[in-house]
Amino acid sequence: METLRKALIVGALLGAGAGVGSALFVLVAPGEQRKQAMLKEMPEQDPRRREEAVRTKELVLATLQEAAATQENVAWRKNWMGGGGGKSA
């Protein structure tokens, strides 16, 4: 009987904790309008930022393709963007 009582108490405490956690989540979570406003404020939504990210990815891809096509260690280049050789001192 004592074991059943303890199990019921533990179950009630876990249920109460889950209820409090759910209530706090509902209170803290932003509404749909706030979510939309947050999405509009994200840097990825700015067209200039997206173009810059695309250009950066293109440069990284070009560097990786060049590195794959040559035996030169491209990590030692002084000017990564220029594509010229040369080791730093």
Secondary structure, 3 states (H helix, E strand, C coil): CHHHHHHHHHHHHHHHHHHHHHHHHHHHCCCHHHHHHHHHHCHHHCHHHHHHHHHHHHHHHHHHHHHHHCCCCHHHCCCCCCCCCCCCC
